[in-house]
Amino acid sequence: MSNPVFDQIRQDVGENDVVLYMKGTPMFPQCGFSAAVVQVLTALGVKFKGIDVLVDPSLREGIKQFSNWPTIPQLYVKGEFVGGCDIVREMASNGELQSLMKTKGVAGVN
Amino acid sequence: MTVKGSIEQKLTQGLAPTRLAVTDESHRHAGHAGHDRNGESHFHVEIVSAAFVGKSRVERHRMVNALLAEELAGPVHALSLATKTPDETAS
């Protein structure tokens, strides 16, 4: 299974501690679920890279195959897939997301 | 069968849930991309099943997504999930 998009994804999640594949940008999310995750990350105070899948159809499909996850948004922390909107919100509400980020050494967690 | 009906049927067969609630939330997304005027496109599923014991959140969602692959590839634009084991609902 070699897909050129996978190489780009590996590079992005490898070079950035926290990466959010989303619809739209952190400033202008184009979907309520993406907006919700941006809000969670902003509240946590972590720096994250938002990648807009709407600008690239091959990425939009490729990210779903890469993670074996059918929906967007998708959150990656230190290269590891954490989950989509429901999981991120659930983990944020009980403090799990915060501890995961701290354990993994992400800077700036509130 | 309605989309809601087929979601209920597949999850019941696949995961033998002790609780299952499928809510059609399409009306909350009227006019937004992915909303189908005629159809059911956005769902929330609450499911309690012993099949989730020992599985991470991501694994649980993948189990549900796999059962609903056809719906996700077709009419369903968004699926929000709350997955629990019987023990987790007791607390």
Backbone of each chain as ProteinMPNN parsed JSONL, in Angstrom:
{"seq_chain_A": "MSNPVFDQIRQDVGENDVVLYMKGTPMFPQCGFSAAVVQVLTALGVKFKGIDVLVDPSLREGIKQFSNWPTIPQLYVKGEFVGGCDIVREMASNGELQSLMKTKGVAGVN", "coords_chain_A": {"N_chain_A": [[0.843, -1.199, 0.0], [1.252, 1.71, -1.16], [0.956, 5.059, -1.058], [1.261, 8.206, -2.254], [0.279, 10.307, -0.796], [0.315, 9.391, 1.798], [2.982, 9.618, 2.562], [3.287, 12.349, 2.803], [1.507, 12.819, 4.904], [2.704, 11.331, 6.971], [5.019, 12.823, 7.258], [3.987, 15.321, 8.084], [2.667, 14.674, 10.545], [4.818, 13.793, 11.881], [6.531, 15.937, 12.128], [5.201, 17.817, 13.583], [3.944, 18.36, 16.81], [1.212, 18.363, 17.521], [-1.391, 17.743, 15.42], [-4.123, 18.658, 13.47], [-6.334, 17.361, 11.262], [-8.671, 18.813, 9.291], [-11.813, 20.379, 8.287], [-11.672, 23.279, 6.605], [-10.005, 26.095, 8.154], [-8.185, 26.705, 11.26], [-8.889, 29.333, 11.989], [-11.118, 29.781, 10.404], [-13.187, 27.505, 10.503], [-14.907, 25.041, 8.569], [-16.875, 23.367, 9.302], [-18.952, 22.08, 11.814], [-18.011, 20.072, 13.51], [-15.267, 20.065, 13.165], [-14.79, 22.635, 14.084], [-15.433, 22.334, 16.758], [-13.348, 20.748, 17.748], [-11.157, 22.411, 17.321], [-11.791, 24.364, 19.166], [-11.525, 22.943, 21.581], [-8.756, 22.396, 21.548], [-7.719, 24.947, 21.544], [-8.599, 25.863, 24.001], [-7.076, 24.236, 25.614], [-4.661, 25.329, 25.236], [-2.584, 24.526, 23.625], [-0.191, 24.511, 20.977], [-1.072, 23.96, 17.672], [-1.075, 22.322, 14.465], [-3.204, 23.031, 11.938], [-4.658, 21.304, 9.307], [-6.133, 21.77, 6.286], [-8.381, 19.769, 4.752], [-10.076, 20.225, 2.718], [-8.924, 21.574, 0.641], [-7.583, 19.775, -0.847], [-8.43, 17.063, -2.546], [-7.231, 14.517, -2.709], [-5.886, 14.27, -0.353], [-7.997, 14.463, 1.402], [-9.342, 12.047, 0.99], [-7.185, 10.338, 1.374], [-6.334, 10.636, 4.05], [-8.289, 9.356, 5.443], [-7.918, 6.724, 4.743], [-5.349, 6.344, 5.667], [-5.547, 6.415, 8.456], [-7.498, 4.588, 8.851], [-10.081, 5.513, 9.393], [-13.222, 6.882, 9.109], [-14.037, 9.539, 9.042], [-13.748, 13.166, 9.261], [-13.127, 15.76, 11.537], [-9.686, 14.723, 12.387], [-7.498, 13.982, 14.957], [-4.049, 14.136, 15.712], [-1.461, 13.288, 17.91], [1.843, 13.711, 18.631], [2.456, 12.096, 16.424], [0.675, 10.044, 16.709], [-2.536, 8.687, 16.123], [-5.334, 10.024, 17.653], [-8.135, 10.4, 17.728], [-11.507, 11.223, 16.621], [-13.958, 13.878, 16.586], [-15.896, 13.234, 18.677], [-14.429, 11.589, 20.425], [-12.286, 13.237, 21.121], [-13.616, 15.331, 22.438], [-14.778, 13.936, 24.555], [-12.496, 12.987, 25.875], [-11.344, 15.387, 26.581], [-13.147, 16.388, 28.374], [-12.921, 14.81, 30.613], [-10.346, 15.153, 31.379], [-8.477, 13.491, 30.291], [-7.293, 14.022, 27.827], [-5.632, 16.145, 28.281], [-3.803, 14.921, 30.079], [-2.74, 12.99, 28.393], [-1.399, 14.578, 26.514], [0.452, 15.853, 28.144], [1.912, 13.655, 29.111], [3.051, 12.828, 26.747], [4.712, 14.855, 26.286], [4.015, 17.308, 25.101], [4.309, 20.734, 24.534], [3.174, 23.525, 26.508], [0.656, 22.856, 27.531], [-2.278, 23.642, 29.259]], "CA_chain_A": [[0.0, 0.0, 0.0], [1.99, 2.961, -1.144], [0.142, 6.165, -1.52], [2.133, 9.37, -2.044], [-0.314, 11.166, 0.235], [0.724, 8.873, 3.108], [4.309, 10.172, 2.884], [3.056, 13.723, 3.257], [0.865, 12.742, 6.224], [3.74, 10.905, 7.93], [5.917, 13.957, 7.496], [3.272, 16.341, 8.865], [2.426, 14.265, 11.929], [6.124, 13.588, 12.49], [7.219, 17.208, 12.373], [4.397, 18.679, 14.445], [3.452, 17.611, 17.969], [-0.246, 18.235, 17.493], [-1.882, 18.033, 14.075], [-5.549, 18.442, 13.277], [-6.866, 17.347, 9.896], [-9.98, 19.427, 9.497], [-12.439, 21.068, 7.158], [-11.454, 24.696, 6.853], [-8.789, 26.438, 8.9], [-8.503, 27.011, 12.657], [-9.575, 30.626, 12.062], [-12.41, 29.679, 9.732], [-13.596, 26.115, 10.295], [-16.038, 24.926, 7.646], [-17.728, 22.274, 9.749], [-19.15, 22.194, 13.257], [-17.206, 19.092, 14.24], [-13.9, 20.59, 13.147], [-14.771, 23.814, 14.952], [-15.464, 21.883, 18.15], [-12.012, 20.286, 18.136], [-10.325, 23.618, 17.4], [-12.132, 25.004, 20.433], [-10.908, 22.148, 22.644], [-7.299, 22.571, 21.515], [-7.452, 26.329, 21.919], [-8.789, 25.943, 25.45], [-5.94, 23.556, 26.243], [-3.513, 26.213, 25.106], [-1.474, 23.931, 22.876], [0.018, 24.949, 19.605], [-1.342, 22.838, 16.772], [-1.097, 22.627, 13.04], [-4.466, 22.656, 11.296], [-4.49, 21.04, 7.879], [-7.451, 21.825, 5.653], [-8.489, 18.705, 3.748], [-10.963, 20.646, 1.621], [-8.167, 22.117, -0.479], [-6.894, 18.695, -1.549], [-9.275, 15.862, -2.543], [-6.477, 13.278, -2.487], [-5.622, 14.242, 1.091], [-9.285, 14.234, 2.068], [-9.557, 10.6, 0.962], [-5.989, 9.649, 1.865], [-6.231, 10.652, 5.513], [-9.244, 8.355, 5.937], [-7.281, 5.415, 4.571], [-4.148, 6.311, 6.5], [-5.901, 6.137, 9.857], [-8.635, 3.681, 8.887], [-11.09, 6.278, 10.129], [-14.0, 7.359, 7.952], [-14.524, 10.915, 9.126], [-12.877, 14.292, 9.564], [-11.708, 15.93, 11.868], [-8.85, 13.691, 12.987], [-6.424, 14.584, 15.755], [-2.826, 13.358, 15.917], [-0.55, 13.83, 18.907], [3.159, 13.063, 18.504], [2.42, 11.075, 15.381], [-0.288, 8.973, 16.971], [-3.931, 9.044, 15.926], [-6.062, 10.039, 18.93], [-9.553, 10.174, 17.479], [-12.294, 12.268, 15.976], [-14.577, 14.891, 17.445], [-16.517, 12.677, 19.894], [-13.386, 11.095, 21.322], [-11.53, 14.386, 21.632], [-14.453, 16.032, 23.418], [-14.924, 13.08, 25.735], [-11.213, 12.971, 26.585], [-11.085, 16.717, 27.145], [-14.058, 16.658, 29.492], [-12.501, 14.116, 31.843], [-8.941, 15.439, 31.661], [-7.585, 12.5, 29.677], [-6.553, 14.599, 26.702], [-4.577, 16.921, 28.919], [-2.732, 14.045, 30.581], [-2.077, 12.368, 27.245], [-0.469, 15.547, 25.927], [1.551, 16.052, 29.088], [2.724, 12.431, 29.095], [3.802, 12.761, 25.496], [5.668, 15.957, 26.245], [3.587, 18.439, 24.289], [4.552, 21.97, 25.287], [2.159, 24.566, 26.635], [-0.669, 22.385, 27.962], [-2.767, 24.358, 30.446]], "C_chain_A": [[0.875, 1.245, 0.0], [1.155, 4.036, -1.81], [0.984, 7.411, -1.233], [1.594, 10.306, -0.962], [0.134, 10.726, 1.631], [2.076, 9.452, 3.53], [4.175, 11.585, 3.432], [2.457, 13.717, 4.67], [1.897, 12.361, 7.279], [4.666, 12.051, 8.276], [5.24, 15.005, 8.383], [3.089, 15.924, 10.321], [3.74, 13.985, 12.653], [6.781, 14.896, 12.909], [6.469, 18.13, 13.322], [3.808, 17.85, 15.591], [1.959, 17.336, 17.893], [-0.733, 18.666, 16.109], [-3.369, 17.723, 14.016], [-5.884, 18.499, 11.788], [-8.312, 17.773, 10.009], [-10.545, 19.981, 8.212], [-12.384, 22.551, 7.46], [-10.171, 24.898, 7.635], [-9.168, 26.718, 10.359], [-9.235, 28.35, 12.819], [-10.984, 30.547, 11.47], [-12.789, 28.219, 9.455], [-14.849, 26.067, 9.42], [-17.024, 23.853, 8.088], [-17.782, 22.338, 11.27], [-18.269, 21.259, 14.063], [-15.74, 19.533, 14.285], [-13.782, 21.781, 14.092], [-14.712, 23.396, 16.415], [-14.084, 21.441, 18.609], [-11.038, 21.465, 18.23], [-10.539, 24.304, 18.748], [-11.47, 24.275, 21.615], [-9.406, 22.417, 22.708], [-6.921, 23.983, 21.947], [-7.574, 26.495, 23.431], [-7.629, 25.285, 26.201], [-4.674, 24.409, 26.179], [-2.354, 25.628, 24.321], [-1.404, 24.515, 21.467], [-0.297, 23.756, 18.709], [-1.329, 23.297, 15.329], [-2.431, 22.131, 12.49], [-4.232, 22.455, 9.821], [-5.877, 20.907, 7.252], [-7.544, 20.772, 4.546], [-9.344, 19.133, 2.551], [-10.186, 21.175, 0.417], [-7.506, 21.012, -1.31], [-7.699, 17.388, -1.472], [-8.487, 14.58, -2.262], [-6.103, 13.149, -1.007], [-6.897, 13.906, 1.854], [-9.615, 12.741, 2.099], [-8.406, 9.853, 1.641], [-5.917, 9.578, 3.381], [-7.173, 9.606, 6.119], [-8.653, 6.948, 5.833], [-6.101, 5.261, 5.516], [-4.479, 5.863, 7.923], [-6.965, 5.054, 9.98], [-9.749, 4.296, 9.728], [-11.912, 7.035, 9.091], [-14.351, 8.84, 7.953], [-13.419, 11.912, 9.452], [-13.68, 15.181, 10.511], [-11.024, 14.682, 12.44], [-7.69, 14.376, 13.706], [-5.259, 13.611, 15.936], [-1.963, 14.059, 16.958], [0.743, 13.024, 18.861], [3.095, 11.876, 17.538], [1.381, 10.001, 15.567], [-1.72, 9.48, 16.802], [-4.685, 8.944, 17.253], [-7.547, 9.779, 18.727], [-10.187, 11.329, 16.739], [-12.954, 13.148, 17.024], [-15.145, 14.326, 18.749], [-15.465, 12.279, 20.904], [-12.619, 12.257, 21.941], [-12.338, 15.125, 22.697], [-14.594, 15.24, 24.714], [-13.639, 13.112, 26.568], [-10.9, 14.315, 27.23], [-11.934, 16.93, 28.387], [-13.637, 15.922, 30.757], [-10.994, 14.252, 32.118], [-7.945, 14.5, 30.986], [-6.716, 13.094, 28.56], [-5.363, 15.398, 27.218], [-3.439, 16.011, 29.387], [-2.005, 13.343, 29.454], [-1.018, 13.315, 26.668], [0.73, 15.769, 26.843], [2.494, 14.856, 29.083], [3.608, 12.382, 27.855], [4.744, 13.951, 25.325], [5.3, 17.086, 25.318], [3.711, 19.705, 25.126], [3.297, 22.821, 25.393], [0.783, 24.12, 27.091], [-1.059, 23.101, 29.249], [-2.925, 23.418, 31.641]], "O_chain_A": [[1.201, 1.774, 1.063], [0.722, 3.918, -2.956], [1.376, 7.642, -0.089], [2.357, 11.007, -0.297], [0.312, 11.55, 2.528], [2.294, 9.741, 4.706], [4.85, 11.969, 4.387], [2.853, 14.512, 5.523], [1.967, 12.976, 8.343], [5.051, 12.232, 9.431], [5.851, 15.516, 9.321], [3.326, 16.719, 11.231], [3.782, 13.943, 13.882], [7.494, 14.957, 13.911], [7.028, 19.112, 13.812], [3.247, 16.777, 15.369], [1.5, 16.226, 18.164], [-0.517, 19.801, 15.684], [-3.816, 16.664, 14.456], [-5.741, 19.537, 11.142], [-9.091, 17.162, 10.741], [-9.866, 20.05, 7.187], [-12.967, 23.026, 8.435], [-9.353, 23.987, 7.761], [-10.341, 26.942, 10.661], [-10.1, 28.485, 13.684], [-11.918, 31.17, 11.975], [-12.719, 27.757, 8.316], [-15.727, 26.925, 9.512], [-17.912, 23.473, 7.324], [-16.78, 22.616, 11.927], [-17.829, 21.599, 15.161], [-15.066, 19.393, 15.305], [-12.792, 21.917, 14.811], [-14.024, 24.026, 17.218], [-13.688, 21.726, 19.739], [-10.191, 21.503, 19.123], [-9.59, 24.764, 19.385], [-10.93, 24.905, 22.524], [-8.851, 22.637, 23.785], [-5.92, 24.184, 22.636], [-6.764, 27.176, 24.061], [-7.252, 25.724, 27.287], [-3.744, 24.229, 26.966], [-1.252, 26.176, 24.347], [-2.397, 24.938, 20.875], [0.173, 22.649, 18.972], [-1.536, 24.468, 15.013], [-2.741, 20.943, 12.573], [-3.674, 23.323, 9.15], [-6.677, 20.053, 7.635], [-6.864, 20.876, 3.525], [-9.333, 18.484, 1.506], [-10.714, 21.224, -0.695], [-6.933, 21.29, -2.363], [-7.658, 16.69, -0.458], [-9.015, 13.656, -1.644], [-6.016, 12.04, -0.479], [-6.872, 13.156, 2.83], [-10.107, 12.229, 3.104], [-8.612, 8.884, 2.372], [-5.485, 8.568, 3.936], [-6.888, 9.043, 7.176], [-8.856, 6.102, 6.704], [-5.878, 4.195, 6.089], [-3.777, 5.039, 8.51], [-7.303, 4.643, 11.09], [-10.279, 3.672, 10.647], [-11.346, 7.761, 8.273], [-14.902, 9.347, 6.976], [-12.317, 11.545, 9.861], [-14.878, 15.339, 10.275], [-11.669, 13.741, 12.9], [-7.0, 15.228, 13.146], [-5.446, 12.438, 16.262], [-1.759, 15.271, 16.896], [0.733, 11.805, 19.033], [3.619, 10.797, 17.818], [1.207, 9.142, 14.704], [-2.069, 10.562, 17.276], [-4.673, 7.896, 17.9], [-8.15, 9.014, 19.479], [-9.524, 12.267, 16.297], [-12.561, 13.159, 18.191], [-14.898, 14.884, 19.817], [-15.58, 12.584, 22.091], [-12.339, 12.26, 23.14], [-11.8, 15.501, 23.738], [-14.539, 15.792, 25.812], [-13.679, 13.244, 27.791], [-10.274, 14.379, 28.288], [-11.498, 17.573, 29.342], [-13.96, 16.361, 31.861], [-10.443, 13.56, 32.974], [-6.732, 14.682, 31.091], [-5.56, 12.71, 28.381], [-4.258, 15.339, 26.678], [-2.267, 16.285, 29.13], [-0.797, 13.119, 29.533], [0.106, 12.906, 26.373], [1.87, 15.861, 26.387], [3.715, 15.013, 29.055], [4.76, 11.952, 27.91], [5.478, 14.039, 24.341], [6.184, 17.764, 24.794], [3.277, 19.748, 26.277], [2.463, 22.837, 24.488], [-0.165, 24.904, 27.05], [-0.283, 23.161, 30.203], [-3.327, 23.854, 32.72]]}, "seq_chain_B": "MTVKGSIEQKLTQGLAPTRLAVTDESHRHAGHAGHDRNGESHFHVEIVSAAFVGKSRVERHRMVNALLAEELAGPVHALSLATKTPDETAS", "coords_chain_B": {"N_chain_B": [[-36.096, 0.131, 3.811], [-35.557, 2.558, 6.373], [-32.697, 4.737, 6.803], [-32.019, 5.031, 9.446], [-33.268, 2.777, 10.484], [-31.742, 0.727, 9.28], [-29.264, 1.201, 10.396], [-29.81, 0.644, 13.081], [-30.496, -2.054, 12.886], [-28.102, -3.268, 11.928], [-26.256, -2.677, 13.95], [-27.435, -3.925, 16.115], [-27.353, -6.593, 15.336], [-24.592, -6.911, 15.036], [-23.338, -6.181, 17.453], [-24.824, -6.845, 19.66], [-26.186, -5.026, 21.55], [-26.872, -3.761, 24.883], [-28.075, -1.462, 25.279], [-29.367, 0.803, 22.962], [-29.53, 3.671, 21.139], [-30.538, 5.436, 18.468], [-30.362, 8.473, 16.99], [-31.781, 10.694, 14.754], [-30.308, 13.46, 13.608], [-30.464, 15.172, 11.552], [-32.002, 17.418, 10.984], [-30.842, 19.408, 12.444], [-28.817, 20.257, 10.964], [-29.639, 21.475, 8.718], [-29.373, 22.909, 5.519], [-26.672, 23.033, 5.548], [-23.467, 21.985, 4.273], [-23.553, 18.712, 2.976], [-25.934, 18.087, 4.013], [-28.853, 16.463, 3.209], [-31.697, 17.214, 1.6], [-33.886, 15.485, 1.379], [-33.231, 13.524, 2.992], [-31.85, 11.346, 5.509], [-29.103, 12.233, 7.17], [-27.381, 12.96, 9.234], [-26.436, 11.501, 12.208], [-26.778, 10.528, 15.642], [-25.438, 8.153, 17.768], [-25.974, 6.214, 20.547], [-24.544, 3.703, 22.312], [-24.457, 0.753, 24.17], [-22.535, -1.937, 24.973], [-21.34, -5.202, 25.681], [-19.368, -6.029, 24.062], [-17.499, -4.057, 23.885], [-15.787, -4.172, 25.983], [-12.577, -3.827, 27.315], [-11.627, -2.572, 25.063], [-10.144, 0.202, 23.36], [-11.177, 3.663, 22.953], [-10.875, 4.41, 20.268], [-10.776, 1.903, 19.047], [-13.359, 0.95, 19.617], [-14.976, 2.777, 18.217], [-14.11, 2.156, 15.682], [-15.11, -0.424, 15.394], [-17.859, 0.041, 15.295], [-17.956, 1.747, 13.067], [-17.095, -0.011, 11.088], [-19.188, -1.816, 10.891], [-21.067, -0.138, 9.886], [-20.177, 0.637, 7.427], [-21.247, 0.752, 4.86], [-23.377, 2.571, 5.074], [-21.958, 4.821, 5.842], [-20.465, 5.257, 3.599], [-22.391, 5.972, 1.915], [-25.398, 7.466, 2.386], [-24.964, 8.621, 4.912], [-23.611, 11.375, 6.367], [-22.535, 12.376, 8.676], [-21.636, 10.969, 11.749], [-22.141, 10.662, 15.025], [-20.783, 9.342, 17.973], [-21.36, 7.594, 21.02], [-19.868, 5.368, 22.946], [-20.132, 2.712, 25.161], [-19.386, 0.362, 27.819], [-21.39, -2.063, 29.606], [-20.639, -1.874, 32.33], [-19.499, 0.668, 32.488], [-21.658, 2.357, 32.228], [-22.915, 2.026, 34.563], [-21.583, 3.448, 36.451]], "CA_chain_B": [[-35.89, 0.478, 5.222], [-34.943, 3.862, 6.578], [-31.29, 4.667, 7.175], [-32.025, 4.805, 10.893], [-33.617, 1.364, 10.68], [-30.643, -0.171, 8.926], [-28.22, 1.393, 11.418], [-30.243, -0.103, 14.27], [-30.431, -3.489, 12.609], [-26.712, -3.725, 11.825], [-25.592, -2.602, 15.254], [-28.037, -4.946, 16.966], [-26.798, -7.883, 14.917], [-23.139, -6.976, 15.158], [-22.768, -5.896, 18.775], [-25.752, -7.272, 20.709], [-26.155, -3.978, 22.582], [-27.86, -3.777, 25.955], [-28.824, -0.235, 25.062], [-29.049, 1.385, 21.663], [-30.396, 4.789, 20.781], [-30.091, 6.09, 17.236], [-31.129, 9.712, 16.828], [-31.576, 11.408, 13.496], [-30.113, 14.883, 13.922], [-30.285, 15.863, 10.27], [-32.67, 18.724, 10.987], [-29.973, 20.419, 13.055], [-27.773, 20.642, 10.009], [-30.31, 21.897, 7.489], [-28.744, 23.988, 4.772], [-25.208, 22.982, 5.638], [-22.925, 21.012, 3.324], [-23.732, 17.328, 3.392], [-27.329, 17.867, 4.387], [-29.668, 16.062, 2.079], [-33.042, 17.706, 1.852], [-34.861, 14.398, 1.5], [-32.76, 12.332, 3.649], [-31.277, 11.25, 6.832], [-27.675, 12.373, 6.886], [-26.611, 13.144, 10.464], [-26.969, 10.647, 13.268], [-26.072, 10.322, 16.903], [-25.676, 6.8, 18.247], [-25.534, 5.856, 21.89], [-24.603, 2.247, 22.311], [-23.846, 0.071, 25.308], [-22.358, -3.325, 24.576], [-20.253, -5.932, 26.331], [-18.314, -6.221, 23.058], [-16.516, -2.979, 24.011], [-14.931, -4.38, 27.155], [-11.154, -3.975, 27.002], [-11.259, -1.886, 23.811], [-9.945, 1.648, 23.461], [-12.221, 4.429, 22.27], [-10.686, 4.327, 18.822], [-11.182, 0.547, 18.622], [-14.83, 0.865, 19.686], [-15.548, 3.513, 17.093], [-13.813, 1.415, 14.446], [-16.045, -1.556, 15.329], [-19.147, 0.573, 14.831], [-17.783, 2.244, 11.704], [-16.976, -1.149, 10.166], [-20.531, -2.357, 10.681], [-21.876, 0.843, 9.156], [-19.358, 1.121, 6.308], [-22.107, 1.025, 3.709], [-24.113, 3.809, 5.345], [-21.0, 5.933, 5.86], [-20.033, 5.521, 2.225], [-23.555, 6.458, 1.19], [-26.201, 8.618, 2.816], [-24.623, 9.21, 6.207], [-22.546, 12.37, 6.244], [-21.905, 12.529, 9.976], [-22.078, 9.985, 12.728], [-21.518, 10.951, 16.307], [-20.887, 8.093, 18.728], [-21.022, 7.431, 22.432], [-19.751, 3.912, 23.102], [-19.844, 2.338, 26.546], [-19.637, -1.012, 28.254], [-22.419, -2.047, 30.652], [-20.051, -1.401, 33.587], [-19.253, 2.114, 32.429], [-22.91, 3.094, 32.398], [-23.345, 1.855, 35.95], [-20.927, 4.427, 37.322]], "C_chain_B": [[-35.259, 1.871, 5.315], [-33.472, 3.67, 6.934], [-31.184, 4.369, 8.679], [-32.305, 3.328, 11.191], [-32.461, 0.441, 10.359], [-29.469, -0.005, 9.882], [-28.573, 0.558, 12.654], [-30.093, -1.606, 14.061], [-28.983, -3.995, 12.601], [-25.997, -3.709, 13.172], [-26.146, -3.655, 16.206], [-27.451, -6.316, 16.633], [-25.317, -7.995, 15.244], [-22.619, -6.889, 16.581], [-23.662, -6.301, 19.949], [-25.82, -6.262, 21.857], [-27.212, -4.193, 23.67], [-28.637, -2.465, 25.96], [-28.395, 0.337, 23.718], [-30.043, 2.501, 21.383], [-29.805, 5.477, 19.559], [-30.982, 7.307, 17.014], [-30.77, 10.366, 15.503], [-31.49, 12.903, 13.812], [-30.004, 15.728, 12.669], [-30.882, 17.265, 10.28], [-31.78, 19.82, 11.58], [-28.921, 20.93, 12.084], [-28.369, 21.107, 8.685], [-29.547, 23.032, 6.832], [-27.233, 23.955, 4.768], [-24.716, 21.879, 4.709], [-23.125, 19.6, 3.849], [-25.155, 17.041, 3.816], [-28.111, 17.549, 3.132], [-31.113, 16.409, 2.419], [-34.034, 16.571, 2.119], [-34.453, 13.396, 2.544], [-32.233, 12.495, 5.042], [-29.767, 11.244, 6.635], [-26.812, 12.465, 8.144], [-27.248, 12.341, 11.59], [-26.11, 10.712, 14.523], [-26.442, 8.933, 17.407], [-25.107, 6.64, 19.649], [-25.653, 4.361, 21.987], [-23.828, 1.686, 23.497], [-23.75, -1.403, 24.939], [-21.184, -3.945, 25.321], [-19.097, -6.16, 25.355], [-17.218, -5.154, 23.176], [-15.544, -3.171, 25.176], [-13.481, -4.583, 26.711], [-10.717, -3.29, 25.718], [-11.096, -0.394, 24.062], [-11.094, 2.356, 22.742], [-12.117, 4.293, 20.76], [-11.134, 2.955, 18.302], [-12.705, 0.403, 18.611], [-15.477, 1.569, 18.502], [-15.291, 2.762, 15.784], [-14.763, 0.235, 14.287], [-17.393, -1.092, 14.778], [-19.036, 1.021, 13.377], [-17.731, 1.105, 10.69], [-18.36, -1.729, 9.869], [-21.375, -1.426, 9.806], [-21.152, 1.394, 7.926], [-20.222, 1.543, 5.116], [-22.858, 2.354, 3.881], [-23.17, 5.012, 5.298], [-20.527, 6.282, 4.455], [-21.177, 6.135, 1.424], [-24.203, 7.671, 1.826], [-25.701, 9.331, 4.068], [-23.405, 10.114, 6.081], [-21.812, 12.521, 7.572], [-22.523, 11.568, 10.973], [-21.362, 10.316, 14.022], [-21.812, 9.783, 17.239], [-20.584, 8.268, 20.202], [-21.049, 5.93, 22.699], [-19.351, 3.577, 24.532], [-20.041, 0.853, 26.765], [-20.719, -0.948, 29.333], [-21.87, -1.524, 31.981], [-19.877, 0.116, 33.611], [-20.537, 2.921, 32.606], [-23.381, 3.026, 33.844], [-22.771, 2.952, 36.833], [-21.546, 5.802, 37.173]], "O_chain_B": [[-34.517, 2.289, 4.427], [-33.054, 2.579, 7.32], [-30.363, 3.56, 9.112], [-31.657, 2.719, 12.043], [-32.219, -0.526, 11.082], [-28.752, -0.969, 10.152], [-27.723, -0.147, 13.198], [-29.627, -2.33, 14.941], [-28.68, -5.028, 13.197], [-25.23, -4.617, 13.491], [-25.405, -4.214, 17.015], [-27.1, -7.092, 17.521], [-24.845, -9.046, 15.676], [-21.573, -7.457, 16.893], [-23.287, -6.115, 21.106], [-25.543, -6.607, 23.006], [-28.29, -4.728, 23.416], [-29.708, -2.361, 26.558], [-27.211, 0.351, 23.383], [-31.254, 2.285, 21.392], [-28.707, 6.031, 19.614], [-32.198, 7.185, 16.869], [-29.597, 10.56, 15.184], [-32.469, 13.523, 14.227], [-29.514, 16.856, 12.708], [-30.341, 18.185, 9.667], [-31.937, 21.001, 11.267], [-28.228, 21.911, 12.353], [-27.688, 21.13, 7.659], [-29.129, 23.986, 7.488], [-26.585, 24.743, 4.08], [-25.458, 20.949, 4.394], [-22.893, 19.327, 5.027], [-25.542, 15.882, 3.964], [-28.043, 18.264, 2.132], [-31.663, 15.94, 3.415], [-34.909, 16.686, 2.977], [-35.232, 12.526, 2.932], [-32.182, 13.572, 5.636], [-29.224, 10.341, 5.999], [-25.64, 12.09, 8.12], [-28.434, 12.483, 11.885], [-24.898, 10.92, 14.47], [-27.619, 8.579, 17.465], [-23.928, 6.893, 19.899], [-26.728, 3.8, 21.774], [-22.701, 2.093, 23.78], [-24.756, -2.042, 24.631], [-20.168, -3.293, 25.561], [-17.977, -6.452, 25.774], [-16.128, -5.326, 22.629], [-14.589, -2.409, 25.325], [-13.197, -5.406, 25.841], [-9.559, -3.411, 25.318], [-11.813, 0.197, 24.869], [-11.874, 1.734, 22.021], [-13.112, 4.092, 20.063], [-11.781, 2.854, 17.26], [-13.269, -0.2, 17.697], [-16.393, 1.045, 17.869], [-16.141, 2.734, 14.894], [-15.179, -0.078, 13.172], [-17.986, -1.741, 13.916], [-19.902, 0.718, 12.556], [-18.249, 1.225, 9.58], [-18.661, -2.086, 8.73], [-22.272, -1.867, 9.087], [-21.473, 2.48, 7.442], [-19.96, 2.551, 4.46], [-22.956, 3.151, 2.947], [-23.523, 6.076, 4.789], [-20.228, 7.438, 4.153], [-20.953, 6.745, 0.378], [-23.641, 8.766, 1.816], [-25.982, 10.513, 4.263], [-22.312, 9.666, 5.734], [-20.606, 12.766, 7.592], [-23.739, 11.38, 11.034], [-20.135, 10.257, 14.104], [-22.939, 9.29, 17.296], [-19.668, 8.997, 20.581], [-22.107, 5.301, 22.681], [-18.359, 4.091, 25.048], [-20.751, 0.177, 26.021], [-20.943, 0.113, 29.915], [-22.572, -0.801, 32.689], [-20.086, 0.758, 34.64], [-20.495, 4.053, 33.087], [-24.155, 3.871, 34.293], [-23.378, 3.344, 37.83], [-21.116, 6.747, 37.834]]}, "name": "protein", "num_of_chains": 2, "seq": "MSNPVFDQIRQDVGENDVVLYMKGTPMFPQCGFSAAVVQVLTALGVKFKGIDVLVDPSLREGIKQFSNWPTIPQLYVKGEFVGGCDIVREMASNGELQSLMKTKGVAGVNMTVKGSIEQKLTQGLAPTRLAVTDESHRHAGHAGHDRNGESHFHVEIVSAAFVGKSRVERHRMVNALLAEELAGPVHALSLATKTPDETAS"}
